[in-house]
């Protein structure tokens, strides 16, 4: 699971990186601000980066 701070209230918005491929926007549970996280046109590059990030998390023992 990954997270980003809400740009409006700074609350943590958690998401699975795979959700970026299928979800157009996320909503902050605190202030209900909607934000969009999108990968650019190169889906393969995004997927490779996601795999590398997940491997790094595994290597570091981060769930």
Buried (B, 14 or more C-beta within 10 A) or exposed (E): EBEEEBEEEEEEBEBEBEBBEEEEEBEBEEEEBEEEBEBEEEEEEBBEEBEEEBEEEEEEEEE
